[in-house]
Amino acid sequence: MRTFKPACGWLVSLLLLSTYSFAVAAIEDPQQMVRSTADGVLAQLTERRAELEADPTLIYPLVEETVLPHFDFRRMSQSAMGRFWRRATEEQKVGVTEQFRELLVRTYATALLGYSGQRIEYLPVQYREGATEVMIPTRLSASNAPPIPVNYRLRLGEGGKWLVYDVVIDGVSLITNYRSQFTTAVRRGGIDGLISSLADKNRRTEK
C-alpha cells in the first residue's frame, strides 16, 4: 500500500480553505473561493511568522478559527469508518468525530508551521450548474521537486457553505487512507477501541 504523506496535503488544504466568508459568489464559483482563501492564509503566515516562530502553540487557535469550520468532520468520520458507522451508537459517532477532528487539527497545525513557499497552480474545473458536490484540482510545486496533484472534494452544506469532505493527494485519498487504519482499530478493539486509539495518538502529539 502506498504511504500517505499527510503533512504536505494538509498544508495545501490549510492554505486554500481558510479565512473566507462563504457568499453567493463562492457557491457559483468554488474555484475562485479556493483561490481567494489562499491569498488570505499566505498573508497571515507572512504577517505572523515571527509571532508563530516564537510561540508555535498560537497556531492552534488560528487553525480552529479559520480552517476547521470549512470541513465536514462528521461526513469524513462516517466515510472513514465505512460499514462500521452503521453499527455505532450516536455517542460513539460523536466520540469518533471529536477525536478524528482533534487529530486533524494537530496535523494541520504542524503542516501550516512547515510552510516554506510552495506554489499553488489552479487547474481547469468542470461541474454542472447547480451542482452540490465539486472537485477542485490543484498542483503544489516546490523548488527542485516535481509538482504534486492535490484535489479537493467539496459539498454544498447548509447555509450555502462549501465544506471539504476529502482531499486526494498524488492520487491517494485521505479518507481511503484513514479507512484502512480505522478498520484495523475496530477489528482489534471494536468502535470504543478506535476511539481510544485516536485519543492515544492525540495525547502523544501533546508531548
C-alpha positions in Angstrom: 0.0 0.0 0.0 1.3 3.4 -0.9 2.4 5.5 2.1 0.3 8.6 2.7 2.0 11.9 3.4 -0.4 14.0 5.3 1.7 17.0 6.1 2.1 18.1 2.5 -1.6 17.6 1.7 -2.9 19.2 4.9 -0.5 22.1 4.3 -2.2 22.8 1.0 -5.7 22.4 2.5 -4.8 25.0 5.1 -3.5 27.4 2.5 -6.6 27.0 0.3 -9.5 26.7 2.7 -9.2 29.3 5.4 -10.3 32.8 6.3 -13.0 33.1 3.7 -16.6 34.3 4.1 -18.7 32.0 2.0 -21.1 34.1 0.0 -23.2 33.5 -3.1 -20.2 34.1 -5.3 -18.4 31.2 -3.7 -21.3 28.9 -4.4 -21.3 29.9 -8.0 -17.5 29.6 -8.4 -15.9 27.3 -5.8 -12.5 27.5 -7.5 -12.5 31.3 -7.1 -13.3 30.7 -3.5 -10.3 28.5 -3.1 -8.0 30.9 -4.9 -9.2 33.8 -2.7 -8.7 32.0 0.5 -5.1 31.1 -0.4 -4.1 34.7 -0.6 -5.6 35.4 2.8 -3.8 32.5 4.5 -0.4 33.3 2.9 -0.8 36.9 4.1 -1.4 35.7 7.7 1.6 33.4 7.5 3.8 36.3 6.4 2.4 38.8 8.8 2.6 36.5 11.9 5.7 34.4 11.0 7.8 35.9 13.9 5.0 35.5 16.3 4.3 31.9 15.4 8.0 31.0 15.5 8.3 32.5 19.0 5.2 30.6 20.2 4.1 27.7 17.9 1.1 27.0 20.1 -0.6 30.1 18.7 -1.1 28.1 15.5 -3.9 26.0 17.2 -6.4 28.8 17.7 -5.6 30.0 14.2 -6.5 26.6 12.8 -9.6 26.3 15.0 -11.0 29.6 13.9 -10.1 29.8 10.2 -9.8 26.3 8.9 -11.9 23.8 10.7 -15.3 25.5 10.1 -14.9 24.6 6.4 -14.5 20.8 6.9 -17.3 18.3 7.3 -15.8 16.2 10.0 -18.9 14.1 10.6 -19.1 13.0 7.0 -15.3 12.4 7.0 -15.6 10.2 10.0 -18.5 8.3 8.6 -16.7 7.7 5.3 -13.5 6.7 7.2 -15.5 4.2 9.3 -17.3 2.7 6.3 -19.8 -0.1 7.3 -18.8 0.2 10.9 -20.6 3.6 11.1 -24.0 1.9 11.0 -23.1 -0.3 14.0 -22.0 2.7 16.1 -24.3 4.3 18.7 -24.7 8.1 18.4 -22.4 8.5 21.4 -19.7 6.5 19.6 -20.2 8.5 16.4 -19.7 11.7 18.3 -16.6 10.3 20.0 -15.0 9.2 16.8 -15.8 12.5 15.1 -14.4 14.5 18.0 -11.2 12.5 18.2 -10.7 12.5 14.4 -11.2 16.2 14.4 -8.6 16.7 17.1 -6.1 14.5 15.2 -6.5 16.6 12.1 -6.2 19.8 14.0 -2.8 18.8 15.1 -1.8 17.6 11.7 -3.0 20.8 10.1 -1.2 23.0 12.7 2.1 21.2 12.1 1.7 21.5 8.3 0.9 25.2 8.5 4.1 25.9 10.6 6.1 24.0 8.0 5.0 26.1 5.0 8.1 27.2 3.1 6.9 29.0 -0.1 5.4 26.2 -2.1 3.4 27.5 -5.2 -0.2 26.6 -5.9 -1.4 26.0 -9.5 -5.1 26.0 -10.2 -6.3 23.6 -12.9 -9.5 23.8 -15.0 -12.7 22.8 -13.1 -15.7 21.2 -14.7 -19.0 20.9 -12.9 -22.6 21.3 -13.9 -24.6 24.4 -12.8 -26.3 23.8 -9.5 -24.0 21.0 -8.5 -23.9 20.3 -4.8 -20.5 18.5 -5.0 -17.5 19.6 -6.8 -13.8 18.7 -7.1 -11.2 21.5 -7.2 -7.9 20.3 -8.8 -4.6 22.0 -7.9 -0.9 21.3 -8.1 1.6 22.1 -5.4 5.1 23.0 -6.7 8.3 23.5 -4.8 11.9 24.1 -6.0 13.7 21.1 -7.4 10.7 18.8 -7.0 8.0 17.6 -9.3 4.6 19.1 -8.8 2.1 17.2 -6.5 -1.5 17.0 -7.6 -3.9 17.8 -4.8 -7.7 17.5 -5.4 -10.3 18.8 -3.0 -13.8 17.3 -2.8 -16.3 19.7 -1.5 -20.0 19.5 -0.9 -22.5 22.3 -0.5 -23.8 22.3 3.1 -26.5 24.2 5.0 -26.4 27.9 4.6 -24.7 27.8 1.3 -21.3 26.8 2.7 -18.8 24.7 0.7 -17.4 22.0 3.0 -14.4 19.8 2.4 -15.1 16.1 2.9 -12.0 14.6 1.3 -8.5 15.5 0.0 -6.8 13.4 -2.7 -3.0 13.9 -2.6 -1.0 12.5 -5.5 -3.8 10.0 -6.2 -4.2 9.0 -2.5 -7.5 9.8 -0.8 -7.2 11.0 2.8 -10.5 9.2 3.7 -9.4 5.9 2.0 -6.1 6.0 3.9 -7.8 6.5 7.2 -10.4 3.9 6.4 -7.8 1.2 6.4 -6.5 2.4 9.8 -10.0 2.7 11.3 -10.9 -0.8 10.1 -7.8 -2.3 11.7 -8.5 -0.5 15.0 -12.2 -1.6 15.0 -11.3 -5.2 14.3 -8.8 -5.2 17.2 -10.9 -3.4 19.8 -14.3 -2.5 18.5 -15.5 1.0 18.0 -14.6 2.0 21.5 -11.1 0.7 20.7 -11.0 3.0 17.7 -11.9 6.0 19.8 -9.2 5.0 22.4 -6.6 4.6 19.7 -7.4 8.1 18.3 -7.3 9.6 21.7 -3.9 8.0 22.4 -2.5 9.5 19.2 -3.8 12.9 20.2 -2.2 12.6 23.7 1.1 11.6 22.2 1.2 14.7 20.0 0.7 16.9 23.0 4.2 15.9 24.4 
